[in-house]
Amino acid sequence: MSEPVILVATMVAKPGQEELIEKTLTAALPAVHAEPGCLLYALHRKADTTGEFVMIEKWASREALGAHMKGAAMRETGIALAQALAGPPDMVFLDALPAGDRDAGAV
């Protein structure tokens, strides 16, 4: 059985595009949550900013993440945000080092 995949994706809006990005990402959430292997897909905004968005993701496997990246929701989101982002998303993959309580010690 493969290990879950944790991804943190940070996106920065071009000035004036903050609302478009928030609405687009928020609209995609239900479709992504319904994708096979989606364990967590949670949108955040960096505190004290209006244009820095952080998506915290947990996928059941690399295969599930790969399917998500090629899926309709990401294709549509990518098209909608292509001109609104200051650059490509910064994607950081994490390896869990669980400790202590099983539920509280890892994402």
PyRosetta script that sets phi, psi and omega in degrees:
from pyrosetta import init, pose_from_sequence

init()
pose = pose_from_sequence("MSEPVILVATMVAKPGQEELIEKTLTAALPAVHAEPGCLLYALHRKADTTGEFVMIEKWASREALGAHMKGAAMRETGIALAQALAGPPDMVFLDALPAGDRDAGAV")
pose.set_psi(1, 133.9)
pose.set_omega(1, -178.0)
pose.set_phi(2, -80.7)
pose.set_psi(2, 155.5)
pose.set_omega(2, 179.4)
pose.set_phi(3, -78.3)
pose.set_psi(3, 149.4)
pose.set_omega(3, 173.3)
pose.set_phi(4, -61.0)
pose.set_psi(4, 153.6)
pose.set_omega(4, 179.5)
pose.set_phi(5, -109.8)
pose.set_psi(5, 128.1)
pose.set_omega(5, 177.9)
pose.set_phi(6, -109.4)
pose.set_psi(6, 130.2)
pose.set_omega(6, -179.0)
pose.set_phi(7, -134.3)
pose.set_psi(7, 135.6)
pose.set_omega(7, 172.7)
pose.set_phi(8, -118.9)
pose.set_psi(8, 116.5)
pose.set_omega(8, -178.2)
pose.set_phi(9, -113.1)
pose.set_psi(9, 122.9)
pose.set_omega(9, 179.2)
pose.set_phi(10, -107.7)
pose.set_psi(10, 131.7)
pose.set_omega(10, -179.9)
pose.set_phi(11, -125.8)
pose.set_psi(11, 136.0)
pose.set_omega(11, -179.8)
pose.set_phi(12, -115.0)
pose.set_psi(12, 128.1)
pose.set_omega(12, -179.4)
pose.set_phi(13, -81.1)
pose.set_psi(13, 145.6)
pose.set_omega(13, 167.1)
pose.set_phi(14, -68.3)
pose.set_psi(14, 151.1)
pose.set_omega(14, 178.0)
pose.set_phi(15, -53.4)
pose.set_psi(15, 132.9)
pose.set_omega(15, 179.5)
pose.set_phi(16, 87.2)
pose.set_psi(16, -5.0)
pose.set_omega(16, -177.5)
pose.set_phi(17, -106.1)
pose.set_psi(17, 4.2)
pose.set_omega(17, -175.4)
pose.set_phi(18, -57.6)
pose.set_psi(18, -46.5)
pose.set_omega(18, -177.6)
pose.set_phi(19, -65.1)
pose.set_psi(19, -41.0)
pose.set_omega(19, 178.5)
pose.set_phi(20, -60.9)
pose.set_psi(20, -44.6)
pose.set_omega(20, -179.3)
pose.set_phi(21, -64.5)
pose.set_psi(21, -47.5)
pose.set_omega(21, -179.8)
pose.set_phi(22, -59.5)
pose.set_psi(22, -46.7)
pose.set_omega(22, -179.4)
pose.set_phi(23, -63.7)
pose.set_psi(23, -41.4)
pose.set_omega(23, -178.8)
pose.set_phi(24, -65.7)
pose.set_psi(24, -46.7)
pose.set_omega(24, -179.6)
pose.set_phi(25, -66.5)
pose.set_psi(25, -41.1)
pose.set_omega(25, 179.1)
pose.set_phi(26, -63.6)
pose.set_psi(26, -40.5)
pose.set_omega(26, -180.0)
pose.set_phi(27, -65.3)
pose.set_psi(27, -29.1)
pose.set_omega(27, -178.6)
pose.set_phi(28, -78.8)
pose.set_psi(28, -18.9)
pose.set_omega(28, -173.6)
pose.set_phi(29, -54.4)
pose.set_psi(29, -49.9)
pose.set_omega(29, -177.8)
pose.set_phi(30, -59.4)
pose.set_psi(30, -40.7)
pose.set_omega(30, 179.9)
pose.set_phi(31, -66.0)
pose.set_psi(31, -41.8)
pose.set_omega(31, 179.8)
pose.set_phi(32, -68.2)
pose.set_psi(32, -41.3)
pose.set_omega(32, 178.7)
pose.set_phi(33, -58.8)
pose.set_psi(33, -29.2)
pose.set_omega(33, -179.3)
pose.set_phi(34, -83.1)
pose.set_psi(34, -8.8)
pose.set_omega(34, -178.9)
pose.set_phi(35, -69.4)
pose.set_psi(35, 143.3)
pose.set_omega(35, 177.2)
pose.set_phi(36, -58.9)
pose.set_psi(36, 132.8)
pose.set_omega(36, 176.4)
pose.set_phi(37, 88.3)
pose.set_psi(37, -3.0)
pose.set_omega(37, 177.9)
pose.set_phi(38, -77.3)
pose.set_psi(38, 115.1)
pose.set_omega(38, 178.3)
pose.set_phi(39, -102.1)
pose.set_psi(39, -26.2)
pose.set_omega(39, 178.7)
pose.set_phi(40, -161.2)
pose.set_psi(40, 132.1)
pose.set_omega(40, 175.8)
pose.set_phi(41, -149.5)
pose.set_psi(41, 93.3)
pose.set_omega(41, -168.4)
pose.set_phi(42, -124.5)
pose.set_psi(42, 122.6)
pose.set_omega(42, -178.6)
pose.set_phi(43, -88.0)
pose.set_psi(43, 135.9)
pose.set_omega(43, 176.8)
pose.set_phi(44, -135.3)
pose.set_psi(44, 161.9)
pose.set_omega(44, 171.2)
pose.set_phi(45, -117.2)
pose.set_psi(45, 137.2)
pose.set_omega(45, 176.7)
pose.set_phi(46, -60.0)
pose.set_psi(46, 130.9)
pose.set_omega(46, -177.0)
pose.set_phi(47, -55.4)
pose.set_psi(47, 141.6)
pose.set_omega(47, 177.2)
pose.set_phi(48, 65.1)
pose.set_psi(48, 24.2)
pose.set_omega(48, 173.7)
pose.set_phi(49, -130.6)
pose.set_psi(49, 166.8)
pose.set_omega(49, 172.7)
pose.set_phi(50, -114.2)
pose.set_psi(50, -17.7)
pose.set_omega(50, -171.8)
pose.set_phi(51, -123.2)
pose.set_psi(51, 16.6)
pose.set_omega(51, 176.7)
pose.set_phi(52, -116.8)
pose.set_psi(52, 115.3)
pose.set_omega(52, -175.9)
pose.set_phi(53, -111.7)
pose.set_psi(53, 142.1)
pose.set_omega(53, -179.1)
pose.set_phi(54, -128.9)
pose.set_psi(54, 124.1)
pose.set_omega(54, 175.9)
pose.set_phi(55, -105.4)
pose.set_psi(55, 122.8)
pose.set_omega(55, 176.6)
pose.set_phi(56, -103.1)
pose.set_psi(56, 122.1)
pose.set_omega(56, -173.2)
pose.set_phi(57, -124.0)
pose.set_psi(57, 145.5)
pose.set_omega(57, 172.0)
pose.set_phi(58, -137.6)
pose.set_psi(58, 124.1)
pose.set_omega(58, -177.9)
pose.set_phi(59, -119.2)
pose.set_psi(59, 146.9)
pose.set_omega(59, -177.1)
pose.set_phi(60, -63.9)
pose.set_psi(60, -25.8)
pose.set_omega(60, -177.4)
pose.set_phi(61, -162.8)
pose.set_psi(61, 167.1)
pose.set_omega(61, 174.3)
pose.set_phi(62, -62.8)
pose.set_psi(62, -34.6)
pose.set_omega(62, 179.2)
pose.set_phi(63, -64.2)
pose.set_psi(63, -42.0)
pose.set_omega(63, 178.5)
pose.set_phi(64, -64.0)
pose.set_psi(64, -41.9)
pose.set_omega(64, 177.6)
pose.set_phi(65, -64.2)
pose.set_psi(65, -42.0)
pose.set_omega(65, 178.7)
pose.set_phi(66, -60.6)
pose.set_psi(66, -42.7)
pose.set_omega(66, 177.6)
pose.set_phi(67, -63.8)
pose.set_psi(67, -40.3)
pose.set_omega(67, 177.6)
pose.set_phi(68, -60.3)
pose.set_psi(68, -45.6)
pose.set_omega(68, -177.1)
pose.set_phi(69, -64.0)
pose.set_psi(69, -26.5)
pose.set_omega(69, -179.8)
pose.set_phi(70, -98.5)
pose.set_psi(70, -2.2)
pose.set_omega(70, -173.6)
pose.set_phi(71, -77.8)
pose.set_psi(71, 171.0)
pose.set_omega(71, -176.6)
pose.set_phi(72, -61.6)
pose.set_psi(72, -41.5)
pose.set_omega(72, -177.4)
pose.set_phi(73, -61.9)
pose.set_psi(73, -42.8)
pose.set_omega(73, -179.5)
pose.set_phi(74, -73.1)
pose.set_psi(74, -34.7)
pose.set_omega(74, 177.3)
pose.set_phi(75, -62.0)
pose.set_psi(75, -47.6)
pose.set_omega(75, 179.8)
pose.set_phi(76, -65.4)
pose.set_psi(76, -41.7)
pose.set_omega(76, 179.3)
pose.set_phi(77, -63.9)
pose.set_psi(77, -44.2)
pose.set_omega(77, 179.5)
pose.set_phi(78, -59.2)
pose.set_psi(78, -42.2)
pose.set_omega(78, 178.7)
pose.set_phi(79, -64.4)
pose.set_psi(79, -45.5)
pose.set_omega(79, -178.0)
pose.set_phi(80, -64.5)
pose.set_psi(80, -33.1)
pose.set_omega(80, -174.5)
pose.set_phi(81, -99.4)
pose.set_psi(81, -2.9)
pose.set_omega(81, -173.3)
pose.set_phi(82, -51.3)
pose.set_psi(82, -41.3)
pose.set_omega(82, -177.3)
pose.set_phi(83, -97.9)
pose.set_psi(83, -4.4)
pose.set_omega(83, -174.9)
pose.set_phi(84, -96.1)
pose.set_psi(84, -18.6)
pose.set_omega(84, -178.7)
pose.set_phi(85, -89.9)
pose.set_psi(85, 145.8)
pose.set_omega(85, 179.4)
pose.set_phi(86, -71.5)
pose.set_psi(86, -19.4)
pose.set_omega(86, 179.8)
pose.set_phi(87, -174.9)
pose.set_psi(87, -178.4)
pose.set_omega(87, 178.8)
pose.set_phi(88, -66.6)
pose.set_psi(88, 153.0)
pose.set_omega(88, 177.3)
pose.set_phi(89, -59.0)
pose.set_psi(89, 143.7)
pose.set_omega(89, 173.3)
pose.set_phi(90, -89.4)
pose.set_psi(90, 113.1)
pose.set_omega(90, -176.0)
pose.set_phi(91, -108.5)
pose.set_psi(91, 124.0)
pose.set_omega(91, -179.6)
pose.set_phi(92, -119.8)
pose.set_psi(92, 121.7)
pose.set_omega(92, 176.2)
pose.set_phi(93, -93.7)
pose.set_psi(93, 139.0)
pose.set_omega(93, -176.4)
pose.set_phi(94, -118.6)
pose.set_psi(94, 142.9)
pose.set_omega(94, 170.6)
pose.set_phi(95, -103.7)
pose.set_psi(95, 123.4)
pose.set_omega(95, -178.6)
pose.set_phi(96, -69.9)
pose.set_psi(96, 141.8)
pose.set_omega(96, 171.7)
pose.set_phi(97, -123.4)
pose.set_psi(97, 68.9)
pose.set_omega(97, -173.4)
pose.set_phi(98, -63.1)
pose.set_psi(98, 141.5)
pose.set_omega(98, 177.6)
pose.set_phi(99, -152.3)
pose.set_psi(99, 158.2)
pose.set_omega(99, 178.8)
pose.set_phi(100, 69.2)
pose.set_psi(100, -142.2)
pose.set_omega(100, -179.8)
pose.set_phi(101, -61.2)
pose.set_psi(101, 132.1)
pose.set_omega(101, -176.8)
pose.set_phi(102, -57.4)
pose.set_psi(102, -42.9)
pose.set_omega(102, -177.4)
pose.set_phi(103, -80.6)
pose.set_psi(103, -33.3)
pose.set_omega(103, -177.6)
pose.set_phi(104, -91.1)
pose.set_psi(104, -13.6)
pose.set_omega(104, -174.2)
pose.set_phi(105, -94.5)
pose.set_psi(105, 2.2)
pose.set_omega(105, 179.7)
pose.set_phi(106, -156.5)
pose.set_psi(106, 154.4)
pose.set_omega(106, 176.0)
pose.set_phi(107, -80.2)
pose.dump_pdb("model.pdb")
